[in-house]
Amino acid sequence: MPSWFLVIGIAIATLAAIIASQALISGSFTLVAEAMRLNLWPRLKINYPTEERGQLFIPGINLLLFFGCVGIVLYFKSSGNMGAAYGLAITLCMLATTVLFANYLVLHRAATIWVYLFLGVYIIIESSFLVANLRKFTHGGYVTLLVGGALFLIMYVWYRSRKIKNRYVEFVRLERNSV
């Protein structure tokens, strides 16, 4: 980078980092809120900073993001070393979003053919990205797979435990007393 462009370059990089971090935070809150609604994530406290429900803040996820970011920075030590993990993270995020949306379609009783068509198209596209990025596995991409696997494990265990719990809970219809 030419010396005359250094200050401008730093300003642009700083703005890009701020925008990217806000996108990560907003996306994480939205995905976790949707996963909670679909009973795929444990219930967490959600704060709505405005009267409208378009914005949300989940303190537990914010703390998880903080520790995750600090841990990743300490592990990789430089942004150049994070490139392999970043490519796999984006691909896994796309796959998770596809699976969550397919689950949403099933829960809202969309026609089965449309659910399978959606999954078929998007899984093929996103799997090709995943295969292309798997060569970065040994260069730090395994960290992304470990984190993604841990998040998937939480969602799977929560889902299965809710299914088991519901088998042993007796739902009783309550009669309304007319006054």
C-alpha positions in Angstrom: 0.0 0.0 0.0 1.5 3.4 -0.9 2.3 5.6 2.0 0.0 8.4 0.9 -2.9 5.9 1.1 -2.1 4.4 4.5 -4.5 6.6 6.6 -7.3 6.1 4.1 -6.6 2.4 3.9 -6.7 2.1 7.7 -10.0 4.1 7.9 -11.6 1.9 5.2 -10.4 -1.3 6.9 -11.7 -0.1 10.3 -15.1 0.7 8.8 -15.2 -2.7 7.1 -14.4 -4.4 10.4 -17.2 -2.5 12.2 -19.7 -3.4 9.5 -18.6 -7.0 9.5 -18.8 -7.3 13.3 -22.3 -5.8 13.3 -23.4 -8.2 10.6 -22.0 -11.1 12.7 -23.7 -10.0 15.8 -27.1 -9.3 14.1 -27.0 -12.6 12.2 -26.1 -14.6 15.3 -28.9 -13.1 17.3 -31.4 -13.6 14.5 -30.3 -17.2 13.9 -30.4 -18.1 17.6 -33.8 -16.5 18.1 -35.2 -18.5 15.2 -33.5 -21.7 16.5 -35.2 -21.1 19.9 -38.5 -20.5 18.2 -38.1 -23.8 16.4 -37.1 -25.6 19.6 -33.6 -26.3 18.3 -31.8 -24.1 20.9 -32.2 -23.7 24.7 -34.3 -20.8 25.8 -32.3 -17.7 26.5 -33.4 -14.2 27.6 -34.1 -11.9 24.6 -34.1 -8.1 25.1 -35.9 -5.9 22.6 -34.2 -2.5 22.8 -37.1 -0.7 21.0 -40.9 -1.1 21.0 -40.7 -2.8 17.7 -39.6 -6.5 17.6 -37.3 -6.0 14.6 -34.2 -5.5 16.8 -33.2 -8.0 19.5 -30.3 -8.5 21.9 -29.5 -11.9 23.5 -27.0 -11.3 26.4 -26.0 -15.0 26.5 -25.1 -15.1 22.9 -23.3 -11.8 23.2 -21.1 -13.3 25.9 -20.5 -16.5 23.9 -19.5 -14.4 20.9 -17.1 -12.4 23.1 -15.3 -15.5 24.4 -15.3 -17.1 21.0 -13.7 -14.1 19.3 -11.1 -13.7 22.1 -10.3 -17.4 21.9 -10.0 -17.4 18.1 -7.7 -14.3 18.1 -5.5 -15.8 20.8 -5.3 -19.1 18.9 -4.6 -17.8 15.4 -2.5 -14.7 16.5 -2.9 -12.9 13.2 -5.6 -12.2 10.7 -3.7 -13.9 7.9 -3.9 -17.2 9.7 -7.7 -16.9 10.0 -8.4 -17.1 6.3 -8.9 -20.8 6.1 -11.2 -20.8 9.1 -13.2 -17.9 7.7 -14.0 -19.6 4.4 -15.3 -22.7 6.1 -17.2 -20.6 8.6 -19.1 -18.8 5.8 -19.9 -22.1 4.1 -21.1 -23.7 7.4 -23.2 -20.7 8.1 -24.9 -21.0 4.7 -25.6 -24.7 5.4 -27.0 -24.1 8.9 -29.3 -21.4 7.5 -30.5 -23.8 4.8 -31.3 -26.5 7.3 -33.1 -24.1 9.6 -35.2 -22.7 6.8 -36.1 -26.2 5.7 -37.1 -27.0 9.2 -39.2 -23.8 9.2 -40.9 -24.9 6.0 -41.7 -28.3 7.4 -43.1 -26.8 10.6 -45.3 -24.5 8.6 -46.6 -27.4 6.5 -45.1 -26.4 3.2 -45.7 -28.9 0.4 -43.1 -31.6 0.7 -42.0 -31.3 -2.9 -41.0 -27.7 -2.4 -39.1 -28.5 0.8 -37.2 -31.3 -1.1 -36.6 -29.1 -4.1 -35.3 -26.2 -1.9 -33.0 -28.6 0.0 -31.8 -30.3 -3.2 -30.8 -27.1 -4.9 -29.2 -25.4 -2.0 -27.5 -28.4 -0.5 -25.8 -29.1 -3.9 -24.6 -25.5 -4.2 -23.4 -25.2 -0.7 -21.9 -28.7 -0.6 -19.8 -27.7 -3.6 -18.5 -24.7 -1.7 -17.8 -26.9 1.4 -15.8 -29.5 -0.7 -13.8 -26.6 -2.3 -13.0 -25.2 1.2 -12.2 -28.5 2.8 -8.6 -28.4 1.5 -8.1 -25.6 4.0 -8.9 -28.0 6.8 -5.3 -28.5 7.9 -4.5 -24.7 7.7 -6.9 -23.8 10.5 -10.3 -24.8 9.0 -10.6 -27.6 11.6 -11.3 -24.9 14.2 -14.4 -23.9 12.3 -15.5 -27.5 12.0 -15.0 -28.0 15.7 -17.0 -24.8 16.6 -19.7 -25.7 14.1 -19.8 -29.3 15.3 -20.2 -28.1 18.9 -23.1 -25.8 17.9 -24.8 -28.6 15.9 -24.3 -30.9 18.9 -26.1 -28.4 21.2 -28.9 -28.1 18.7 -29.2 -31.9 18.2 -29.1 -32.7 21.9 -31.6 -30.0 22.7 -34.0 -31.2 20.0 -33.7 -34.9 21.0 -34.1 -34.2 24.7 -37.3 -32.2 24.0 -38.6 -35.1 22.1 -37.8 -37.5 24.9 -39.3 -35.1 27.5 -42.5 -34.7 25.6 -43.0 -38.5 25.5 -43.1 -38.5 29.3 -45.2 -35.4 29.8 -48.9 -35.8 29.8 -50.8 -33.0 28.2 -54.2 -32.5 29.8 -56.9 -30.5 28.2 -58.1 -27.7 30.5 -61.8 -27.0 30.6 -62.9 -23.3 30.6 -65.4 -22.4 33.3 -68.1 -20.2 31.9 -69.0 -17.4 34.2 
